Structure formats: structure tokens, C-alpha cells
């Protein structure tokens, strides 16, 4: 059991600010506790001798020993109430009172005091600005919501108190139960990471679900969630999607890897299932909390209605599941036992006159097939098919075969009693067959999460001090940006670069060109000019005799394009064979929640047009780096599609890992692009670089 179990299972709860005044929050909380809580309830109010028939105390210190204080007093005396509770030995506090960081500067300052006070007493503090908490095992409803939850095995957290009240009203009607419920409020002390950790340690919690608007300590959350999801499914709805991060970014990576992409990537890496809607959140929770995990992704569909059967098949096609291919033995058995008009292939159509016995036979045969990992029973109501009897058959076959089954017993009142029987057995019923498939899809996705292995990041031998010296040069820049003049940063971390040098004189440019075999490439070097090729700042295939004029040309075009630009010089670089290679990009954007977000994709001029990219939160190991390469649509180009020479994919994978180490070693790197990273059969070469550095972090 975790350190927060006493928060949810106290023996005595004090309501600090309890009152009998009609319409007051302090009264609502007290009434909720009196209604169902199996422990003791203590009102605390210095102006009352009793509240709602209970003896009232002037402060917590004078009350019987208290395990949990629920504080609902004006903002100006919240700190006093917290301190009095802590001095009386209370370790768990829920602050219902609003008027803190959500109200502006003065409230934010008051909330910092709450945080500091809680830290000084090592308090488990929920809120402020919280609806409260619930635990159905003890009957504790320490909220001012209109009703309590029913008992179950799902633990639920929400950043919105109003969302909790709406969910409970709906879930009670649907018969969906909970273990713990917590309104996170402003998360001044306890946040989503603390509750995921607690519920991961709680054997009575089968599934963790949540509604979040943001995650405060992204890296810690990912680490904890990754560990918990090995044994306990986590399903979240994350709202507040925004493109602000992308709009503020100055690199290709930053433009693509905005805040929403960071959440999507981070949660997936942590093994969190991200629901797209509230309906999906609870559809998945119902399946995950009551059904075994399938051994294969093959689904069998048994139905008495052709149309719904096709809809179910389509839904399987849209999911990570597949329609199970039956063995010859299965097809033979179905042929022997089903009417001639029935379809014995998947989906099995037992036709409209099917009774319970025919459904039972078909379901039993299908579940006996080794290719079937799960099943969906889809039925339209008929006069010869009592749903209550069908539900008993489904339960029996689930227990016999130990495979997950979901149902779509379509109809209204006819299905209600059967639905209740199925729910009691942990089998969810959905009116819409697509929702039934979605529930199975969550089980399959969770199976993949549990089976996935993540290797530890490789630590390469690098020149860390040399890299630091290069990053330090950003101190001399007004905007803290570095470009190709910092290419040695990549060399310091073992990412190859072409032979070349930056010069500020055309004669020196020719001397460098003469030292390089073959023609060269000339590029303007300026922190103020990002898209060099767009303004004529790049010359390709320049012979030694042409270098002098080419130098003057790229400088002149840069000055005409941006007269005030700082021009460091011109890079003279070995020219690579791009015809037989693939231009890729590796990059990083430091997300405020999750830290360094790595990007790999098709590079060159196509990166922001096609956005064929994959993302991961660093640090990553080889398996994740290789998965980044495999995920992009252009991956076949790297592997030699349509007669192309295959690129050295291993070198690409290693470069991603080396970049991961670089940006993890130096939190001062805010954004970085290597574009293009040219991948050929003989390895990779980083041709261009730009990055932004927070010099105060060096």
C-alpha cells in the first residue's frame, strides 16, 4: 500500500469550516460524510457548539484524533487552518477553498505559501480549489458533489471538479463503480504523478483513469507511469490541445513538435492509453477492469444480424485488432452445426431465427479456435432470443475459455436486465458494435504495452568538455543561436560531418577548396538567415577556379536580402553525392513538461511540407531509435526501395542515440536541427546545423 492510503481510508475526518447554513459548501461536505462514511466525522467551527447534530470543536487540536482534515474556510485563513491541523498531528489535508493561483497574482502568492507550509510539515495535501475526494470502500464522500460513487475497482482523478460531478451522475446510472476519486484542484502539492504511483501500489485498483488539462512534472510522470503500466492500465483524456508551442518555435523540430505532439509521444512511451473522448475513456475502463488480456489480436464475431456484423467487421479493421482466420477444423464444426443459410466464416452469422442454443454453439466453437483471442457477440432483438439467457451463456463461455468477450445486445429496455447481469460478471455491453470493438482494442493495446521492452540508453564515449566550449560561444550572440559554425559540436558527440571550414575571405575560401577533393559547396554563415538556399546563399558544385566569385556572390545576396544581418563568413564544404542518398533530419525541441523531444524524419526542403516524422522523449535506447526510423512513411527509401542503394540505417539509428545523449547531457540546448543528415550506403553525414542555447543553464 502506498503512502496515500490513509488519505483515502481515514478513521476520522474533520471538516474545518463545517456549518449548518443552507447552501454552504461546509454543510454539503458534512452531510455527504454523515450519509455513508463508516468512520467518525468531526465538525470544526469555533462559532458552533454542534453542527447537524454532531458536537463541534473550536479547532482540530481540541477534537478527537483526526486522520484527515477537509478545509473549507475563507482563503484568508486557509493557511491557519492547515497549520493548526498539522500541529495536531494530521498528515492528510484536502483544501476545498478556491481563491488561489486560479485567481491571479495575489492568489498565486497565497498558494506558494500553502505549498511551503505543506512541505515544512510533510503533508499530503490535495488542492486547493478541489471538489474533494472519495473512497467507496469506506463510504467516504468528502466532496460537495450531489452524490457518492458506487463501489468498483477503477480509481479516477480529474483536474475539473465539475467533470467529476457529471461523470458520477452518469456512471451511477450506468452501474460503473470506482475505488478512489480525487479532484486534483490546483495541484499545489499532490499531483497526477502521486496518485498514479499510489494506485499502482494498490491491489484493489484494477484501472487508473483521469481527465487532465496538463501534466506538471512530465519526466517524473512518464517514469512512474511506465512502471505502473506494467501491471495496471492507465487511461487518460488530455484536453487543452494547443499549437502555441509550435508557433513560438524557431527550428523545424520546434515547428512540428509542439505541445500536443509532446503529450501524444510522452504518454505513448509511458504506456498510457490516451482516450479521445469521455465515452472512450469509460468504454476502455470497463473492458480493462473486468476482462482478461487476450493472447492474440484475432477477433471472432458472432451475430444474428448481417448489417451489425458488417459494422463490427469494419470497426475491427479500423483498430489494432484483426478478424481471426478460422482453422479448417473450426469451419467444419460450424458447417456441421449451423443452418445452411448461416455464414460459417468470420463474422459468423447465425441468422435471424437463432435461439440461445445456436449462439452458444457458435460462440463455443469460435472460442475453441487457437487463432481467436477475443470475441464480440452482436445481436438484434428477436422473439426467439431471450437476452437474459444469452447473457448467462456469454458469462459461462468467458469463464470456460478464459478469453475476453464483449457484447452488443442492441435494443432498449429488452437489454437492460441482461446488461446488469453481464456488468456484474465484468463483461461490458455496448449498444454500438464499434464501441464493443473499441473495448477489445484497449485490451489488445494494453497487451502490447505489457509485452514491450525498452532498452537502456547507450552511453557513448564523447568529448563533453569540447561540446561545452562550443555551446559557450552562444553567450556572444544577441539571440543565443548557433549555426554551421558550431558543427564541431556534432563531431564532439560522434555524429560525422563533411570536411570543410568557415572562412571570411574569398582567397581563404579557395585555399580550403583546393584542399578538398572534387567540387565544393559554399554556404553563407549567418545567425540571422535560416533558409539560406531560399535567398541564394548556397552554391553547389563549385570548382576551385569558381570559388572566389561564388564567395562574393553568396555574400552579396545575403546582404541584399537582409542588410543588417550578421555575416560570420562562408562555409566551404565537401560536396556529397545526394543522388544516391536520402536526406533526413534529426532534431530536438525542449518541451516545458517532458523535456527533450527528439525528432527524426525526411529532411531537406521537405521536412515542414511533408512532416513525415516520428518523435520520442529523450533519453532513448537503440530499440526506440530504430522504431523512430521504421515509423516514417519514407522508411522504404532508406532500405533501398525501387532499386535505390540502401542507406546505412544502423548509422542513422546511432546518430539519433548520440543526439539523445547530447541533449540530455546539456539541458541548455533548447532547440537543435541537423538538416539534412544525409544517409547513404557508406554512413551518414550532417550537412547543416542550427540550435538555440539557454546560456544561463550552461
TIGU-153883 format. One record per residue (C-alpha): y, x, z. Coordinates in steps of 0.001 Angstrom, whole numbers. Each point is the difference from the previous one (the first is absolute). Layout:
<semars>
SEMAR      yy      xx      zz
SEMAR       Y       X       Z
...
</semars>
This chain:
<semars>
SEMAR      yy      xx      zz
SEMAR       0       0       0
SEMAR    3496    1264    -794
SEMAR    2961     525    2259
SEMAR    1535   -3337   -1024
SEMAR   -2890   -2197    1155
SEMAR    1799    -849    3270
SEMAR    2965   -1137   -2099
SEMAR   -2186   -2699   -1540
SEMAR   -2252    -697    2986
SEMAR    2170      39    3134
SEMAR   -1045   -1669    3237
SEMAR    3556    -978     905
SEMAR    2971    -662   -2292
SEMAR    3594    -130    1201
SEMAR    2532   -1960   -2042
SEMAR    3317    1686     793
SEMAR    2608   -2621    -770
SEMAR   -2288   -2986     510
SEMAR    1852   -3289     244
SEMAR    -641   -3731      22
SEMAR    3002    -697   -2229
SEMAR    -959   -2153   -2988
SEMAR      58    1859   -3311
SEMAR     134    3461    1618
SEMAR   -2270    2764   -1296
SEMAR    -832     969    3601
SEMAR   -1371   -3486     579
SEMAR   -2030     -48   -3235
SEMAR   -1737    3286     846
SEMAR    -780   -1139    3537
SEMAR   -1427   -3304   -1247
SEMAR   -2162    1776   -2582
SEMAR   -1428    2289    2675
SEMAR    -596   -2866    2411
SEMAR   -1873   -1936   -2685
SEMAR   -2835    2431    -797
SEMAR     289    3364    1794
SEMAR   -2955     685    2270
SEMAR    1961    2477    2126
SEMAR    2973    -432    2315
SEMAR    3538    -799   -1160
SEMAR    3032    1138    2009
SEMAR    3506   -1338    -761
SEMAR    2819    2461     762
SEMAR    3443   -1546     430
SEMAR    2335     827    2911
SEMAR    1694   -3403    -369
SEMAR   -3143   -2122     418
SEMAR   -2391    -463    2904
SEMAR   -2558   -1535   -2338
SEMAR    -338    -527   -3740
SEMAR   -2218   -2709   -1489
SEMAR   -1907    -253    3288
SEMAR    -575    3746     396
SEMAR    1581    2109    2751
SEMAR    2810    2098   -1467
SEMAR     922    3527    1070
SEMAR    3409    1714    -151
SEMAR   -1458    3108   -1659
SEMAR   -3324    1496   -1042
SEMAR    -127    2298    3013
SEMAR    -174   -2962    2391
SEMAR   -2684   -1792   -2033
SEMAR   -3773     523     263
SEMAR   -1292    3009   -2023
SEMAR     811    -533   -3683
SEMAR   -1770    1497   -3073
SEMAR    2364   -1328   -2674
SEMAR    3695    -873      52
SEMAR    1325   -2356   -2668
SEMAR    3774     431      -2
SEMAR    2238   -2797   -1227
SEMAR    3404     678    1571
SEMAR    3421     549   -1654
SEMAR     341    3302   -1904
SEMAR    2431    1415    2549
SEMAR   -2623      41    2764
SEMAR   -3153     815   -2004
SEMAR     169    3655    1013
SEMAR     226    -976    3652
SEMAR   -2995   -2326    -366
SEMAR   -2065    2709   -1705
SEMAR     829    2552    2677
SEMAR    -761   -2410    2842
SEMAR   -3394    -755   -1554
SEMAR    -762    3692    -486
SEMAR    1016     833    3579
SEMAR   -2378   -2723    1193
SEMAR   -2875    1745   -1800
SEMAR    -163   -2179   -3120
SEMAR   -1195    2000   -3029
SEMAR     131   -2725   -2657
SEMAR    3198   -1750   -1055
SEMAR     842   -2514   -2739
SEMAR    3726    -431    -712
SEMAR     618   -3379   -1590
SEMAR    3797     298     139
SEMAR    1845     552   -3293
SEMAR    3400    1648    -452
SEMAR   -1025    3594    -677
SEMAR    -191    2117   -3170
SEMAR    -219   -3119   -2160
SEMAR    3588    -883    1006
SEMAR    1849    3223    -839
SEMAR    1294    3172    1634
SEMAR     433   -1229    3563
SEMAR   -3448   -1582       7
SEMAR   -1528    3144   -1523
SEMAR    1492    2104    2805
SEMAR   -1461   -2402    2558
SEMAR   -3386     264   -1706
SEMAR      90    3810     220
SEMAR     470    -411    3740
SEMAR   -3035   -2274     112
SEMAR   -2025    2626   -1850
SEMAR    1133    2796    2314
SEMAR    -700   -2063    3097
SEMAR   -3483    -916   -1215
SEMAR    -725    3661    -717
SEMAR    1109    1093    3456
SEMAR   -2469   -2437    1626
SEMAR   -2701     320   -2720
SEMAR      71   -3748    -623
SEMAR   -1941   -1934   -2608
SEMAR    2938   -2043   -1268
SEMAR     -55   -2659   -2738
SEMAR    3293   -1030   -1571
SEMAR    2819    -633     607
SEMAR     658   -3077   -2148
SEMAR   -3660   -1018     200
SEMAR   -1644   -3415     -60
SEMAR   -2521    1382    2497
SEMAR   -3735     716     109
SEMAR   -3280   -1928     260
SEMAR   -3585     675     998
SEMAR   -2453   -2832    -529
SEMAR   -2743    1494    2164
SEMAR    2156    -503    3110
SEMAR    1865   -3010   -1417
SEMAR    3278    1926     281
SEMAR    2810   -1409   -2110
SEMAR    2987    2079    1078
SEMAR    2174   -1254   -2857
SEMAR    2507   -2773    -517
SEMAR   -1922   -1299   -3011
SEMAR   -1045   -3662     -88
SEMAR   -3765     553     304
SEMAR   -2702    2478     979
SEMAR   -2480    1626   -2346
SEMAR   -3675    -925       9
SEMAR   -2550    2669     909
SEMAR   -1309    2341   -2691
SEMAR    -532    3650    -932
SEMAR    3105     679   -2138
SEMAR    2930    1867    1591
SEMAR    3368    -742   -1559
SEMAR    3398    1709     120
SEMAR    3222   -1105   -1635
SEMAR    3541    1254    -289
SEMAR    1116   -3600    -343
SEMAR    -352   -2331    2968
SEMAR     611   -3026   -2215
SEMAR   -2882    1114   -2208
SEMAR   -2315     -71    3026
SEMAR     928   -3569     945
SEMAR    -558   -1178   -3573
SEMAR   -3322    1839    -279
SEMAR   -1307   -1359    3292
SEMAR     878   -3560    -963
SEMAR   -1924     422   -3256
SEMAR   -2901    2066    1356
SEMAR    -709   -2415    2836
SEMAR    -327   -2764   -2569
SEMAR   -2297    2226   -2088
SEMAR   -2071    1047    3006
SEMAR     904    3696    -340
SEMAR    -103    1805    3342
SEMAR    1636    3131    1392
SEMAR    -711    2605    2665
SEMAR    3484    1471     625
SEMAR    3331   -1026   -1506
SEMAR    3184    2049     364
SEMAR    3526    -524   -1250
SEMAR    1240    3564    -547
SEMAR    3688    -837     241
SEMAR    2241    3043    -417
SEMAR   -2818    2469     765
SEMAR    2144    2093    2312
SEMAR   -3104    1430    1737
SEMAR   -3318   -1466   -1171
SEMAR    -388    -379   -3743
SEMAR   -2649    -795   -2604
SEMAR   -1714    3380     462
SEMAR    -559    -619    3708
SEMAR   -1614   -3374    -619
SEMAR   -2193    1206   -2862
SEMAR   -1215    2780    2304
SEMAR    -614   -2464    2848
SEMAR   -1907   -2504   -2120
SEMAR   -2031    2760   -1623
SEMAR   -1278     827    3509
SEMAR    -631   -3648     871
SEMAR   -3617   -1101    -653
SEMAR    1078   -3666      63
SEMAR    2374     427   -2985
SEMAR   -1837    -295   -3326
SEMAR    3059      54   -2274
SEMAR    3614    1149     412
SEMAR    2588   -1926   -2008
SEMAR    3765     195    -114
SEMAR    3267   -1016   -1581
SEMAR    2326    3018    -189
SEMAR    3464     506   -1404
SEMAR    -111    3759     508
SEMAR   -1993    2816    1598
SEMAR    1989    2267    2282
SEMAR   -2195    3098     308
SEMAR   -1821      56   -3300
SEMAR   -2038    3191     348
SEMAR   -1255    -897    3469
SEMAR    -836   -3530   -1149
SEMAR   -1993    1312   -2967
SEMAR   -1938    2407    2199
SEMAR    -887   -2694    2547
SEMAR    -747   -2660   -2628
SEMAR   -2265    2394   -1905
SEMAR   -2052     575    3147
SEMAR    -113   -3669    1046
SEMAR    -899   -1319   -3464
SEMAR   -3302    1890     115
SEMAR   -1261   -2674    2412
SEMAR    2573   -2818      48
SEMAR    1593   -1553   -3111
SEMAR    3806     -50     -84
SEMAR    1756   -2547   -2226
SEMAR    3783     -85    -304
SEMAR    2681   -1954   -1786
SEMAR    2968    2313    -501
SEMAR    3260   -1700    -985
SEMAR    3448    1418    -753
SEMAR    -799    1528   -3362
SEMAR    2929    2046   -1250
SEMAR    1040    2284   -2836
SEMAR    2740    1618    2068
SEMAR   -1995    3163     422
SEMAR    -426     378   -3746
SEMAR    3661    -731    -710
SEMAR    1150    2693    2406
SEMAR   -2361    2672   -1312
SEMAR    1125    2805   -2267
SEMAR   -3365    1299   -1255
SEMAR   -2592   -1525   -2315
SEMAR   -2376    -237    2933
SEMAR    2606   -1656    2177
SEMAR     816   -2514   -2704
SEMAR   -3640   -1070    -275
SEMAR   -1199     434    3588
SEMAR    2329   -2405    1775
SEMAR    -531   -1603    3374
SEMAR   -2406   -2685   -1222
SEMAR   -2193    2551   -1785
SEMAR    -147    2063    3181
SEMAR   -1263   -2962    2003
SEMAR   -2551    -913   -2647
SEMAR   -1318    3549    -184
SEMAR     111     754    3712
SEMAR   -1770   -3180    1062
SEMAR   -2700     477   -2612
SEMAR    -604    3593    1135
SEMAR    -290   -1237    3583
SEMAR   -2669   -2531    -929
SEMAR    2261   -2987     635
SEMAR    -600   -3107   -2114
SEMAR    3369   -1280   -1172
SEMAR      97   -3737    -584
SEMAR    2499   -1395   -2479
SEMAR     545   -3281    1812
SEMAR    -505   -1691    3343
SEMAR   -2821   -2081   -1490
SEMAR   -1760    3161   -1165
SEMAR     541    1609    3413
SEMAR   -1957   -2740    1731
SEMAR   -2546    -467   -2789
SEMAR    -914    3659     406
SEMAR      89    -123    3789
SEMAR   -2438   -2918      50
SEMAR   -2476    1841   -2224
SEMAR     324    3336    1790
SEMAR    -367   -1491    3475
SEMAR   -3136   -2043    -634
SEMAR   -2057    1540   -2801
SEMAR   -2123    3148    -407
SEMAR    1113    2704   -2431
SEMAR   -1805    -239   -3364
SEMAR   -2241    2847   -1144
SEMAR     964    -369   -3680
SEMAR    2908   -1511   -1922
SEMAR   -2210   -2439   -1906
SEMAR     828   -3687     584
SEMAR   -2259   -2964    -670
SEMAR    1607   -3389    -620
SEMAR   -1941   -3203     657
SEMAR    1717   -3221   -1111
SEMAR    -583   -3594   -1036
SEMAR    3157     -99   -2143
SEMAR     529    1921   -3231
SEMAR    3807     177     107
SEMAR     314    1308    3578
SEMAR   -2831    2422    -800
SEMAR    2039    1465   -2859
SEMAR    3085     212    2229
SEMAR   -2062    1902    2559
SEMAR   -1277    2379   -2673
SEMAR    3554     665   -1164
SEMAR    1059     721    3574
SEMAR   -2825    2532     355
SEMAR    1213    1659   -3198
SEMAR    3486     310    1462
SEMAR   -1299    1654    3179
SEMAR   -1722    3270     894
SEMAR   -3302   -1909      -2
SEMAR   -2395    -565   -2887
SEMAR   -2293   -2832   -1026
SEMAR   -3476    1096    1067
SEMAR   -2486     570   -2788
SEMAR   -3227   -1728    1032
SEMAR   -3368    1730    -291
SEMAR   -2650   -1453   -2308
SEMAR   -1922   -1189    3053
SEMAR    3017   -1947    1252
SEMAR     547   -1653   -3367
SEMAR   -3695    -913    -243
SEMAR      29   -1583    3462
SEMAR    3150   -1964    -783
SEMAR   -1463   -1165   -3312
SEMAR   -3110   -1272    1800
SEMAR    1908   -1878    2712
SEMAR    3144   -1311   -1705
SEMAR     300   -2910   -2492
SEMAR     -69     855   -3693
SEMAR    3722    -849    -255
SEMAR     939    2498    2736
SEMAR    1475    3422    -700
SEMAR   -2214    2633    1631
SEMAR    2303    2883    -799
SEMAR    2995     890    2135
SEMAR    1844   -2305     779
SEMAR   -2970   -2207     889
SEMAR     794   -3595    -934
SEMAR   -2405   -2281    1868
SEMAR    1735   -2915   -1840
SEMAR    1685   -3082    1341
SEMAR   -3010   -1872    1363
SEMAR   -1035    2891    2249
SEMAR   -1022    -904    3534
SEMAR      12    2274    3039
SEMAR   -3549    1200    -678
SEMAR     898    1216   -3511
SEMAR    3071    1845    1332
SEMAR   -2182    1556    2698
SEMAR   -2596    1210   -2499
SEMAR    2574    1499   -2364
SEMAR    1916    1677    2815
SEMAR   -3173    1436    1528
SEMAR   -1162    1453   -3318
SEMAR    3422    1456    -782
SEMAR     381    1649    3407
SEMAR   -3475    1534    -343
SEMAR    1157    1937   -3065
SEMAR     757    3672     867
SEMAR    2990     -51   -2373
SEMAR    1702   -2731    2024
SEMAR    2241    1171    2832
SEMAR    1668   -3338     730
SEMAR     117   -3597   -1170
SEMAR    2419   -2852    -596
SEMAR   -1189   -3598     299
SEMAR    2305   -2258   -2030
SEMAR    -537   -3731     116
SEMAR    1698   -3143   -1164
SEMAR    -791   -3063    2137
SEMAR   -2752   -2346   -1218
SEMAR   -1868   -2936    1522
SEMAR   -3256    2012     186
SEMAR    1450    3062    1762
SEMAR     833    -388    3713
SEMAR    2378    2866     815
SEMAR   -1100     146    3628
SEMAR   -3584     739   -1048
SEMAR    1162    2509   -2614
SEMAR    2017    1838    2618
SEMAR   -3088     375    2207
SEMAR   -1909    1464   -2946
SEMAR    2771    2512    -687
SEMAR     -47    1138    3629
SEMAR   -3795     299     -19
SEMAR     -36    2093   -3185
SEMAR    2826    2236    1226
SEMAR   -2012     752    3145
SEMAR   -3263     444   -1885
SEMAR    1304    2397   -2661
SEMAR    2799    1596    2071
SEMAR    2339    -107   -2988
SEMAR    3537   -1452      -3
SEMAR     393   -3507   -1388
SEMAR    3228   -1925    -464
SEMAR     285   -3594   -1103
SEMAR    2294   -2157   -2039
SEMAR   -1050   -3510     977
SEMAR    2623   -1756   -2036
SEMAR    1406   -3321    1071
SEMAR    2006   -1524    2838
SEMAR   -1306   -1806    3055
SEMAR   -3629     259   -1205
SEMAR      72    3762     616
SEMAR    1736      30    3415
SEMAR   -3059    -281    2261
SEMAR   -1980    2502   -2073
SEMAR    2952    2376      41
SEMAR      86    -119    3806
SEMAR   -3724     789     190
SEMAR     396    2934   -2373
SEMAR    3038    1277    1900
SEMAR   -1951     -30    3262
SEMAR   -2599    2231   -1688
SEMAR    2669    2374   -1324
SEMAR    -220   -1140   -3627
SEMAR    3356    -873   -1581
SEMAR     340   -2947   -2347
SEMAR    2776    -164   -2618
SEMAR    1016   -2876   -2235
SEMAR     918    2422   -2793
SEMAR   -2937    2128   -1278
SEMAR    2437    2832    -783
SEMAR     867     221    3701
SEMAR   -3690     125     855
SEMAR    -437    2957   -2348
SEMAR    3100    1629    1492
SEMAR   -1667    -106    3416
SEMAR   -3072    1784   -1372
SEMAR    2258    2459   -1794
SEMAR    1549     954    3352
SEMAR   -3483     732    1341
SEMAR    -813    2164   -3012
SEMAR    3289    1876     252
SEMAR    -614     603    3678
SEMAR   -3482    1323    -822
SEMAR    1620    2492   -2384
SEMAR    2467    1037    2711
SEMAR   -2800     699    2474
SEMAR   -2011    1969   -2545
SEMAR    2939    2093   -1198
SEMAR     182    3607    1151
SEMAR    3196    2016     284
SEMAR    -144    3786      17
SEMAR    2326    2207    1990
SEMAR    2906    1599   -1924
SEMAR    -658    3541   -1201
SEMAR    2304    2627    1502
SEMAR     843    2429   -2808
SEMAR    1194    3566     567
SEMAR    3712    -257    -867
SEMAR    3254    1903     434
SEMAR    1648   -2374    2469
SEMAR    2859    2331     940
SEMAR     798     665   -3640
SEMAR     160   -3741    -585
SEMAR    2310    -432    2981
SEMAR    2407    2611   -1360
SEMAR     214   -1863   -3314
SEMAR     619   -3318    1753
SEMAR    2740    1627    2068
SEMAR    2009     556   -3192
SEMAR     684   -3753     -33
SEMAR    2503     621    2787
SEMAR    2332    1402   -2642
SEMAR     -76   -3237   -2015
SEMAR    2364   -2894     539
SEMAR   -2786   -2529    -605
SEMAR   -2984    2011    1339
SEMAR   -1800    -162   -3334
SEMAR   -2001    2761   -1616
SEMAR   -1372     251   -3530
SEMAR   -1877    2476   -2175
SEMAR    1745    2853    1797
SEMAR   -2414    -795    2853
SEMAR   -3177     319   -2092
SEMAR   -1197    2822    2244
SEMAR    -504   -2704    2654
SEMAR   -2950   -1253   -2041
SEMAR   -1336    3514    -499
SEMAR     176     509    3776
SEMAR   -2407   -2920     373
SEMAR   -2277    1033   -2849
SEMAR    1120   -2470   -2677
SEMAR     200    2033   -3247
SEMAR    3236     252   -1996
SEMAR     652    1517   -3449
SEMAR    1475    3454    -334
SEMAR    3789    -213     -11
SEMAR    3306     845    1586
SEMAR    3436   -1543     571
SEMAR    2904    1962   -1411
SEMAR    3753    -517    -295
SEMAR     678    2122   -3067
SEMAR   -1234    -414   -3602
SEMAR    -848    3690    -290
SEMAR   -2200    -226    3080
SEMAR   -1592   -3108   -1465
SEMAR   -1048    1956   -3089
SEMAR   -1387    2826    2130
SEMAR   -2175   -2451    1938
SEMAR   -1140   -1670   -3231
SEMAR   -1036    3355   -1473
SEMAR   -2199     631    3059
SEMAR   -1917   -3228    -639
SEMAR   -2581    -282   -2775
SEMAR     879   -2602   -2630
SEMAR    2859   -2466    -150
SEMAR    1711   -1236    3169
SEMAR    1632   -3088    1467
SEMAR    3613       7    1229
SEMAR    1181   -2564    2605
SEMAR    3360    -500    1619
SEMAR    -181     489    3776
SEMAR    2375   -2301    1849
SEMAR    -467   -2047    3186
SEMAR    2332   -2598   -1516
SEMAR   -2009    -640   -3179
SEMAR   -3349   -1686     513
SEMAR   -1039   -1040   -3508
SEMAR     568    3277   -1838
SEMAR   -1713    -959   -3239
SEMAR    2134   -3142    -337
SEMAR    3219    2027    -315
SEMAR   -1342    2811   -2182
SEMAR    -485    2341    2930
SEMAR   -3475    1065   -1143
SEMAR    -962    2100   -3044
SEMAR   -3677     402    -878
SEMAR   -1674    2582   -2236
SEMAR    2836    2536      55
SEMAR    -713    3403   -1579
SEMAR    1444    3230    1386
SEMAR    2718     178   -2677
SEMAR    1106   -3570     768
SEMAR     215     311    3782
SEMAR    3655    1104     166
SEMAR    1274   -2981   -2018
SEMAR   -2361   -2422    1694
SEMAR    1318    1111    3383
SEMAR    3594    -679   -1029
SEMAR   -1004   -3352   -1487
SEMAR   -1713   -1460    3114
SEMAR    2862    1166    2237
SEMAR    2616   -1524   -2325
SEMAR   -1840   -3331    -137
SEMAR    -318     -83    3777
SEMAR    3732     632     460
SEMAR     890   -2646   -2567
SEMAR   -2309   -2516    1667
SEMAR    1260     641    3529
SEMAR    3044    2279     140
SEMAR     -46     289    3795
SEMAR   -3704     785     290
SEMAR   -1099    3125    1840
SEMAR   -1935    2148   -2473
SEMAR   -2189    2620    1635
SEMAR   -1221    1400   -3279
SEMAR   -2735    -451   -2569
SEMAR   -3726     216     578
SEMAR   -1914    2005   -2590
SEMAR   -3637   -1035     233
SEMAR   -3295     631   -1727
SEMAR    -776   -2803   -2481
SEMAR   -3254   -1830     633
SEMAR   -2246   -1748   -2520
SEMAR     772   -3641     820
SEMAR   -1877   -1414   -2993
SEMAR   -3410     660    1539
SEMAR    1118    -724    3584
SEMAR    1005   -3054    2018
SEMAR    3315    -254    1795
SEMAR    -445   -1319    3530
SEMAR    2224    -312    3037
SEMAR    -630     810    3635
SEMAR    2654    -966    2516
SEMAR     910   -1155    3482
SEMAR    2452   -2431    1558
SEMAR     366       8    3790
SEMAR    -296   -3590    1165
SEMAR    1822    -850    3267
SEMAR   -3091   -1779    1394
SEMAR   -2964    1950   -1335
SEMAR    1351    3456    -768
SEMAR    -889    1964   -3164
SEMAR   -1177   -2299   -2780
SEMAR   -1736    1939   -2784
SEMAR      78   -1067   -3639
SEMAR   -2092     999   -3001
SEMAR     192   -1400   -3500
SEMAR     791     389   -3640
SEMAR    3072    2227    -177
SEMAR    2612    1251   -2393
SEMAR    2398   -2610   -1346
SEMAR   -2497   -2826     609
SEMAR    -134      37    3783
SEMAR    2631   -2678     659
SEMAR    -729   -1921   -3210
SEMAR   -3750    -461     418
SEMAR    -190     510    3782
SEMAR   -3671     935    -347
SEMAR    -263    1462    3470
SEMAR   -2064      64    3185
SEMAR    1221     515    3562
SEMAR   -1286    1330    3332
SEMAR    1497     773    3392
SEMAR    -301    3740     741
SEMAR   -1822    1971    1220
SEMAR   -3048    -660   -2159
SEMAR   -3273    1764    -748
SEMAR   -1780     680   -3266
SEMAR   -1666   -3421    -294
SEMAR    3323   -1857     266
SEMAR    1680    2424   -2429
SEMAR   -2800    -515   -2507
SEMAR     235   -3764     440
SEMAR    3720     212    -841
SEMAR    -899    1609   -3338
SEMAR   -2775   -2508    -737
SEMAR    2183   -3040     738
SEMAR    2607     418   -2722
SEMAR    -520   -1740   -3327
SEMAR     535    3275   -1855
SEMAR   -2892    1720    1821
SEMAR   -2158     -15   -3198
SEMAR    2642    2213   -1662
SEMAR    -610    2621    2648
SEMAR   -3750    -218    -469
SEMAR     118     505   -3771
SEMAR     264   -3458   -1571
SEMAR     -71    -364   -3801
SEMAR    -859    3607    -719
SEMAR    2641    1613    2215
SEMAR    -911    3116    1927
SEMAR    -666   -1035    3611
SEMAR    2540    1224    2505
SEMAR    -904    2028    3058
SEMAR    -108   -2997    2348
SEMAR   -1064    2185    2914
SEMAR    3250    1950    -363
SEMAR    1987   -3248      35
SEMAR   -1831   -1161    3127
SEMAR     686    3319    1702
SEMAR    3690    -160    -915
SEMAR     282   -3444    1621
SEMAR   -1612    1374    3155
SEMAR    2308    3008      35
SEMAR    3025   -2272    -379
SEMAR   -1356   -2099    2856
SEMAR    -106    3093    2191
SEMAR    3502    1070   -1052
SEMAR    1695   -3302     839
SEMAR   -1980    -326    3234
SEMAR     970    3524    1076
SEMAR    3678    -666    -745
SEMAR    1287   -3411    1174
SEMAR    3396    1177   -1287
SEMAR   -1118    -758   -3576
SEMAR    1193   -3549    -616
SEMAR    -865    -336   -3684
SEMAR   -1773    2270   -2458
SEMAR   -1030    -295   -3648
SEMAR   -2098    2373   -2058
SEMAR     475   -1536   -3439
SEMAR   -1700     855   -2136
SEMAR   -3050    1642    1488
SEMAR   -1700     942   -3253
SEMAR   -3776    -360     234
SEMAR   -2062    1831   -2607
SEMAR   -3539    1273    -314
SEMAR    1000    3298    1576
SEMAR    1706   -1405    3089
SEMAR    3408   -1400     899
SEMAR    3578    1224    -232
SEMAR    3033   -1481    1776
SEMAR    2839      30   -2541
SEMAR    2827   -1730    1843
SEMAR     933    -654    3622
SEMAR    2603   -1825    1989
SEMAR     167    -810    3669
SEMAR    2327   -1166    2747
SEMAR      41    1767    3366
SEMAR    1221   -1130    3413
SEMAR    1234    3388    1175
SEMAR     363   -1211    3588
SEMAR   -3794    -335     136
SEMAR    -659    3613   -1043
</semars>
